[in-house]
């Protein structure tokens, strides 16, 4: 009997060992697959490209790199508020924690002074740092992977000329398991693939230049696209708009005429919006105002026109700007909203919501007011609305914040009033939505 029991125990142990061996084999195969996928399209680091001997050529390369870095709005993240330019330290908030931008000055200890052009290219194209660590996609290498090697070399040449700053990089503050390289490697295996830029032979040079700037350097869909639970963009929804979670602004769809689509505008009006921050149809606020202030206002007219041509070519999608049937508003909310509007808003935007030309935008039939998401209207009421100061609009009008004057109930009521008056038929706004975006 004892011998029989021993044989049974031995058989169970053998089966468990076989199962464990199978699990380990599968785990090993998956780990090998993740490693392979993380290395696809990656070449060994080579000595950096030699700088031109001719000082005129070198100066031209640096000037071009400065222009490209501005087109990518790189200093917007790599400069902390009140800190030295390009020295990093700005925290980029994500749903998974805070990622701190690195020091891009040529300091050899704390910056990229000991990098060469090949290291820099690998960071942009493959999302990998000089020491081999994979980078978090808060640094948008998922878009910068499309930057050409020639442009990457020019940007690196420019960064070599900025004043070096001794400032150690701040440690990221990410929650477990997002703080591990293993988790990031799995994410990259699922959602990232290096994508060398190739012109579309069916399109002309101007369209291709615009596509390169919008999809690569400009990384526009980093905001103007929804993300899944893991922070990845669905390519099929690349331009359909999305909430920028930690900033609490909604980046409108660029394929919907009811949101941010520009296919029905003259090209010159798109250029004006990107250059001046305003035109006869719309004005930029929130995060987009920063993009215009730091980046697009400085781009050449040819590049702005190319971007406009590409944006106008995006396939139109049907996204309702307002519900088919107006939703009723509670009489108490309607009365409160009308009072708040009369006291704080009518002086600029008019009792009829028509605003004032070249000063205060109309609210009647304003697509920013009518979007399904009320996020931006709530954010403007709470935090104010400020256009960027540009050469074409050096002294823009701004709207002051009202978060210190209005209760959440008053904010909900006045936003509801704006979205349901003068023929507007957007949905009312409740207290929970105001709390979400405050």
C-alpha positions as CSV (number, residue, x, y, z in Angstrom):
1,X,0.0,0.0,0.0
2,X,2.8,2.4,0.9
3,X,4.6,1.5,-2.3
4,X,1.4,2.2,-4.3
5,X,0.9,5.6,-2.6
6,X,4.5,6.5,-3.3
7,X,4.1,5.6,-7.0
8,X,1.0,7.9,-7.1
9,X,2.8,10.7,-5.5
10,X,5.7,10.3,-7.9
11,X,3.4,10.3,-10.9
12,X,1.7,13.5,-9.7
13,X,5.1,15.2,-9.2
14,X,6.2,14.1,-12.6
15,X,3.0,15.6,-14.1
16,X,3.5,18.9,-12.2
17,X,7.1,19.1,-13.4
18,X,6.0,18.5,-17.0
19,X,3.4,21.3,-16.6
20,X,5.9,23.6,-15.0
21,X,8.4,22.9,-17.8
22,X,5.7,23.7,-20.4
23,X,4.8,26.9,-18.7
24,X,8.4,27.9,-18.5
25,X,8.9,27.1,-22.1
26,X,5.9,29.2,-23.1
27,X,7.1,32.1,-20.9
28,X,10.5,31.8,-22.4
29,X,9.1,31.9,-25.9
30,X,7.0,34.9,-25.1
31,X,9.9,36.7,-23.5
32,X,12.0,36.0,-26.6
33,X,9.3,37.2,-28.9
34,X,9.0,40.5,-26.8
35,X,12.7,41.0,-27.1
36,X,12.7,40.3,-30.8
37,X,9.8,42.7,-31.4
38,X,11.5,45.4,-29.4
39,X,14.6,45.1,-31.5
40,X,12.9,45.1,-34.9
41,X,14.1,47.8,-37.3
42,X,17.0,48.6,-35.0
43,X,20.6,48.8,-36.2
44,X,23.8,48.9,-34.1
45,X,24.9,52.3,-33.0
46,X,27.5,53.7,-35.4
47,X,29.9,56.6,-34.9
48,X,28.0,59.8,-35.4
49,X,28.0,61.6,-38.7
50,X,30.9,64.0,-39.1
51,X,30.0,67.7,-39.0
52,X,30.6,69.6,-42.2
53,X,34.1,71.1,-42.3
54,X,32.9,74.1,-44.1
55,X,31.7,76.6,-41.4
56,X,29.0,78.0,-43.7
57,X,27.6,74.4,-44.2
58,X,27.8,73.8,-40.5
59,X,26.0,77.0,-39.8
60,X,23.3,76.1,-42.3
61,X,22.9,72.6,-40.7
62,X,22.5,74.2,-37.2
63,X,20.0,76.7,-38.5
64,X,18.0,73.9,-40.1
65,X,18.1,71.9,-36.9
66,X,16.8,74.8,-34.9
67,X,13.9,75.2,-37.3
68,X,13.1,71.5,-37.1
69,X,13.3,71.4,-33.3
70,X,10.8,74.4,-33.3
71,X,8.5,72.6,-35.7
72,X,8.4,69.7,-33.3
73,X,7.9,72.0,-30.3
74,X,10.6,70.1,-28.5
75,X,11.5,72.8,-26.0
76,X,7.8,72.8,-24.9
77,X,8.4,69.6,-22.9
78,X,12.2,69.9,-22.4
79,X,12.0,73.2,-20.6
80,X,10.6,73.4,-17.1
81,X,8.6,76.6,-16.2
82,X,11.1,79.1,-15.0
83,X,14.1,76.8,-15.8
84,X,16.9,77.0,-18.3
85,X,15.8,76.2,-21.9
86,X,16.4,72.6,-23.0
87,X,17.5,71.4,-19.6
88,X,14.5,69.2,-19.0
89,X,12.7,68.8,-15.7
90,X,9.1,69.4,-16.9
91,X,6.7,66.8,-15.7
92,X,4.4,65.3,-18.3
93,X,1.4,63.9,-16.5
94,X,-0.1,60.7,-17.9
95,X,-2.8,58.3,-16.6
96,X,0.0,56.1,-15.3
97,X,2.0,58.7,-13.4
98,X,4.4,61.5,-14.2
99,X,7.2,61.3,-16.8
100,X,9.9,63.9,-16.6
101,X,11.5,65.3,-19.7
102,X,15.3,64.9,-20.0
103,X,18.1,67.4,-20.2
104,X,19.0,67.9,-23.9
105,X,21.8,70.4,-23.4
106,X,25.3,69.2,-24.3
107,X,26.4,68.8,-20.7
108,X,28.4,65.5,-20.7
109,X,27.3,64.4,-17.2
110,X,23.6,65.3,-17.0
111,X,22.7,66.1,-20.6
112,X,23.5,64.5,-24.0
113,X,27.0,65.8,-24.3
114,X,28.4,62.3,-24.5
115,X,25.9,61.2,-27.2
116,X,26.6,61.1,-30.9
117,X,24.3,61.6,-33.8
118,X,23.6,57.9,-34.0
119,X,22.5,57.8,-30.4
120,X,20.1,60.7,-31.0
121,X,18.8,59.1,-34.2
122,X,18.1,55.8,-32.3
123,X,16.2,57.7,-29.6
124,X,13.9,59.4,-32.2
125,X,13.5,56.4,-34.5
126,X,13.6,53.5,-32.1
127,X,12.7,55.0,-28.7
128,X,15.9,53.9,-27.0
129,X,18.3,55.9,-24.9
130,X,22.1,55.9,-25.2
131,X,22.4,53.3,-22.4
132,X,20.0,51.0,-24.1
133,X,16.9,51.7,-21.9
134,X,13.6,51.8,-23.8
135,X,11.9,55.2,-23.5
136,X,8.4,56.0,-22.3
137,X,6.1,57.1,-25.2
138,X,5.3,60.4,-23.4
139,X,8.3,61.3,-25.5
140,X,6.5,60.9,-28.8
141,X,8.9,58.6,-30.6
142,X,5.9,56.8,-31.9
143,X,5.6,59.8,-34.2
144,X,9.2,60.9,-34.3
145,X,10.1,57.5,-35.7
146,X,9.1,59.0,-39.1
147,X,11.7,61.8,-38.9
148,X,14.4,61.3,-41.5
149,X,18.0,60.6,-40.5
150,X,19.1,63.8,-42.2
151,X,16.7,65.9,-40.1
152,X,17.6,64.0,-37.0
153,X,21.3,64.8,-37.6
154,X,20.4,68.5,-38.1
155,X,18.5,68.6,-34.9
156,X,21.4,67.0,-33.0
157,X,23.8,69.5,-34.5
158,X,21.6,72.4,-33.2
159,X,21.3,70.9,-29.7
160,X,25.1,70.7,-29.6
161,X,25.2,74.5,-29.8
162,X,22.8,75.3,-26.9
163,X,24.5,76.3,-23.6
164,X,25.2,73.3,-21.5
165,X,23.3,73.1,-18.2
166,X,24.2,70.9,-15.2
167,X,20.8,69.5,-14.2
168,X,20.4,65.8,-13.4
169,X,17.3,64.2,-14.9
170,X,14.4,63.7,-12.5
171,X,13.2,60.2,-11.8
172,X,9.8,59.3,-13.3
173,X,7.0,58.9,-10.8
174,X,5.0,56.0,-12.3
175,X,2.8,53.5,-10.6
176,X,3.6,49.8,-10.6
177,X,3.9,48.0,-13.0
178,X,4.2,50.9,-15.4
179,X,7.5,51.8,-13.8
180,X,9.3,48.7,-15.1
181,X,11.2,48.2,-18.3
182,X,9.6,44.8,-18.7
183,X,6.1,46.3,-18.8
184,X,7.3,49.0,-21.2
185,X,8.9,46.3,-23.5
186,X,5.5,44.4,-23.6
187,X,3.7,47.7,-24.5
188,X,6.2,48.4,-27.3
189,X,5.9,44.9,-28.6
190,X,2.2,45.4,-28.9
191,X,1.9,49.0,-30.1
192,X,5.2,50.3,-31.5
193,X,7.0,49.6,-34.7
194,X,9.7,51.8,-36.3
195,X,8.3,53.5,-39.4
196,X,10.8,55.0,-41.7
197,X,9.3,57.9,-43.6
198,X,8.4,57.3,-47.2
199,X,6.7,59.8,-49.5
200,X,3.4,58.7,-51.0
201,X,4.1,58.4,-54.8
202,X,0.5,59.1,-55.6
203,X,0.7,62.5,-53.9
204,X,2.6,65.7,-54.9
205,X,5.6,67.1,-53.0
206,X,3.5,69.7,-51.1
207,X,1.1,67.1,-49.7
208,X,4.0,64.8,-48.7
209,X,5.8,67.6,-46.9
210,X,2.6,68.4,-45.0
211,X,2.0,64.8,-44.1
212,X,5.6,64.6,-42.8
213,X,5.2,67.7,-40.6
214,X,1.8,66.8,-39.3
215,X,2.4,63.0,-38.7
216,X,6.0,63.2,-37.7
217,X,7.6,66.3,-36.3
218,X,4.3,67.9,-35.3
219,X,3.0,64.7,-33.8
220,X,-0.5,66.1,-34.0
221,X,-2.4,62.9,-33.5
222,X,-0.7,62.5,-30.1
223,X,-3.5,64.8,-28.9
224,X,-6.1,64.6,-31.7
225,X,-6.8,60.8,-31.3
226,X,-8.4,58.7,-28.7
227,X,-6.2,56.2,-26.7
228,X,-7.0,52.8,-25.4
229,X,-6.6,51.8,-21.7
230,X,-2.9,51.3,-22.3
231,X,-2.3,54.7,-23.8
232,X,-2.0,53.5,-27.4
233,X,-3.6,55.1,-30.5
234,X,-5.8,53.1,-32.8
235,X,-4.5,53.9,-36.3
236,X,-8.1,53.7,-37.6
237,X,-9.1,56.5,-35.3
238,X,-5.9,58.6,-35.7
239,X,-7.6,61.9,-36.3
240,X,-11.0,61.4,-34.6
241,X,-10.3,63.6,-31.5
242,X,-9.6,62.7,-27.9
243,X,-9.5,64.0,-24.4
244,X,-6.0,64.9,-23.2
245,X,-6.6,63.3,-19.8
246,X,-4.3,65.2,-17.4
247,X,-4.8,68.6,-19.1
248,X,-8.6,68.1,-19.2
249,X,-8.9,69.6,-22.6
250,X,-10.5,67.9,-25.6
251,X,-8.5,67.9,-28.8
252,X,-11.3,68.0,-31.5
253,X,-11.6,65.6,-34.4
254,X,-9.7,66.8,-37.4
255,X,-12.0,64.8,-39.7
256,X,-15.3,66.3,-38.6
257,X,-16.5,69.6,-39.9
258,X,-18.5,69.8,-36.6
259,X,-15.4,69.7,-34.5
260,X,-11.9,70.6,-35.8
261,X,-12.1,69.6,-39.5
262,X,-10.8,72.2,-41.9
263,X,-11.6,70.6,-45.2
264,X,-14.3,73.2,-46.0
265,X,-12.1,76.2,-45.3
266,X,-9.9,78.1,-47.8
267,X,-6.3,77.0,-47.4
268,X,-5.3,80.5,-46.4
269,X,-7.6,80.4,-43.4
270,X,-5.9,77.2,-42.2
271,X,-2.5,78.9,-42.6
272,X,-3.8,81.9,-40.6
273,X,-5.0,79.7,-37.7
274,X,-1.6,77.9,-37.5
275,X,0.4,81.2,-37.9
276,X,-1.7,83.8,-36.0
277,X,-3.8,81.6,-33.7
278,X,-7.1,83.0,-35.0
279,X,-9.0,83.6,-38.3
280,X,-12.5,84.4,-39.2
281,X,-13.8,80.9,-38.2
282,X,-11.9,79.9,-35.0
283,X,-9.3,80.7,-32.4
284,X,-6.9,78.4,-30.6
285,X,-7.0,78.0,-26.8
286,X,-5.5,75.8,-24.2
287,X,-2.8,73.4,-25.3
288,X,-3.2,74.3,-28.9
289,X,-2.4,78.0,-28.1
290,X,0.9,76.8,-26.7
291,X,1.6,74.9,-29.9
292,X,1.0,78.0,-32.0
293,X,2.9,80.3,-29.6
294,X,6.0,78.1,-29.4
295,X,6.0,76.4,-32.7
296,X,3.8,76.9,-35.7
297,X,3.8,80.7,-35.9
298,X,7.5,80.4,-36.7
299,X,7.2,78.0,-39.6
300,X,7.6,79.1,-43.2
301,X,4.6,79.9,-45.3
302,X,5.4,77.0,-47.6
303,X,5.4,74.6,-44.6
304,X,2.2,76.0,-43.2
305,X,0.6,75.7,-46.6
306,X,1.8,72.1,-46.9
307,X,0.3,71.3,-43.5
308,X,-3.0,72.9,-44.5
309,X,-3.1,70.9,-47.7
310,X,-2.5,67.6,-45.8
311,X,-5.1,68.5,-43.1
312,X,-7.7,69.3,-45.7
313,X,-7.1,66.0,-47.4
314,X,-8.1,63.9,-44.4
315,X,-11.1,61.8,-45.2
316,X,-14.3,63.4,-43.7
317,X,-16.1,61.5,-41.0
318,X,-19.6,62.0,-39.7
319,X,-19.4,63.2,-36.1
320,X,-22.6,64.9,-34.9
321,X,-21.8,68.4,-33.5
322,X,-25.2,68.5,-31.7
323,X,-28.0,66.1,-30.9
324,X,-30.9,65.7,-33.4
325,X,-33.5,66.6,-30.7
326,X,-32.9,69.4,-28.2
327,X,-32.8,68.1,-24.7
328,X,-35.0,69.9,-22.1
329,X,-33.3,72.1,-19.5
330,X,-34.7,72.3,-16.0
331,X,-36.4,75.7,-15.5
332,X,-34.2,76.4,-12.4
333,X,-31.0,75.7,-14.3
334,X,-32.2,77.8,-17.2
335,X,-33.0,80.7,-15.0
336,X,-29.6,80.5,-13.1
337,X,-27.7,80.1,-16.3
338,X,-29.3,83.2,-17.9
339,X,-28.6,85.3,-14.8
340,X,-24.9,84.2,-14.7
341,X,-24.5,84.9,-18.4
342,X,-26.1,88.4,-18.1
343,X,-23.8,89.3,-15.2
344,X,-20.5,88.0,-16.5
345,X,-20.7,87.1,-20.2
346,X,-23.1,89.4,-22.1
347,X,-20.8,92.4,-21.9
348,X,-18.3,90.8,-24.3
349,X,-20.2,88.1,-26.1
350,X,-23.5,90.0,-26.4
351,X,-27.0,89.3,-25.2
352,X,-27.6,87.6,-28.5
353,X,-24.4,85.5,-28.3
354,X,-23.0,87.1,-31.5
355,X,-19.9,88.5,-29.9
356,X,-17.8,91.3,-31.5
357,X,-15.9,91.0,-34.7
358,X,-12.1,90.6,-34.2
359,X,-12.4,90.8,-30.5
360,X,-14.9,88.5,-28.7
361,X,-15.9,85.3,-30.5
362,X,-19.6,84.5,-31.2
363,X,-21.1,81.7,-29.1
364,X,-24.2,81.2,-31.3
365,X,-23.5,78.4,-33.8
366,X,-19.9,78.1,-32.5
367,X,-18.7,74.6,-33.2
368,X,-16.4,74.7,-30.1
369,X,-19.5,75.3,-28.0
370,X,-21.6,72.7,-29.8
371,X,-19.2,69.7,-29.6
372,X,-20.5,66.6,-27.9
373,X,-17.8,67.0,-25.3
374,X,-18.3,70.1,-23.2
375,X,-14.8,69.9,-21.8
376,X,-13.3,72.9,-23.5
377,X,-16.2,75.2,-22.7
378,X,-16.1,74.2,-19.1
379,X,-12.3,74.7,-19.1
380,X,-12.6,78.2,-20.6
381,X,-15.1,79.3,-18.0
382,X,-13.1,77.9,-15.2
383,X,-9.5,78.8,-16.3
384,X,-10.0,81.5,-18.9
385,X,-9.3,81.5,-22.6
386,X,-6.1,83.1,-23.8
387,X,-5.0,83.2,-27.4
388,X,-1.2,83.2,-28.1
389,X,0.5,86.4,-28.9
390,X,1.8,86.1,-32.4
391,X,3.2,88.4,-35.1
392,X,-0.1,88.4,-36.8
393,X,-2.1,89.0,-33.6
394,X,0.3,90.6,-31.1
395,X,-2.2,91.8,-28.6
396,X,-5.0,89.2,-28.5
397,X,-8.1,89.6,-26.4
398,X,-8.4,87.1,-23.5
399,X,-11.2,85.8,-21.3
400,X,-10.5,85.9,-17.5
401,X,-11.0,82.8,-15.4
402,X,-14.2,82.5,-13.3
403,X,-13.3,79.5,-11.1
404,X,-12.9,81.8,-8.1
405,X,-16.2,83.6,-8.7
406,X,-18.7,80.9,-9.7
407,X,-19.8,77.8,-7.9
408,X,-19.8,74.4,-9.7
409,X,-23.6,74.8,-10.0
410,X,-23.3,78.2,-11.6
411,X,-20.6,77.0,-14.1
412,X,-22.9,74.0,-15.1
413,X,-25.8,76.4,-15.5
414,X,-24.0,79.0,-17.6
415,X,-22.4,76.4,-19.8
416,X,-25.8,74.8,-20.3
417,X,-27.2,78.3,-21.2
418,X,-24.5,78.9,-23.8
419,X,-25.0,75.4,-25.3
420,X,-28.8,75.7,-25.5
421,X,-29.4,79.3,-26.5
422,X,-29.6,81.3,-29.8
423,X,-30.5,78.2,-31.7
424,X,-27.7,76.1,-30.2
425,X,-28.9,72.6,-29.4
426,X,-26.1,70.9,-27.6
427,X,-26.7,68.8,-24.5
428,X,-27.0,70.4,-21.0
429,X,-24.1,70.1,-18.6
430,X,-24.4,68.6,-15.1
431,X,-22.4,69.1,-11.9
432,X,-20.5,65.9,-12.4
433,X,-19.0,67.1,-15.7
434,X,-17.9,70.4,-14.1
435,X,-16.2,68.4,-11.3
436,X,-14.5,66.2,-13.9
437,X,-12.9,69.1,-15.7
438,X,-12.2,71.4,-12.8
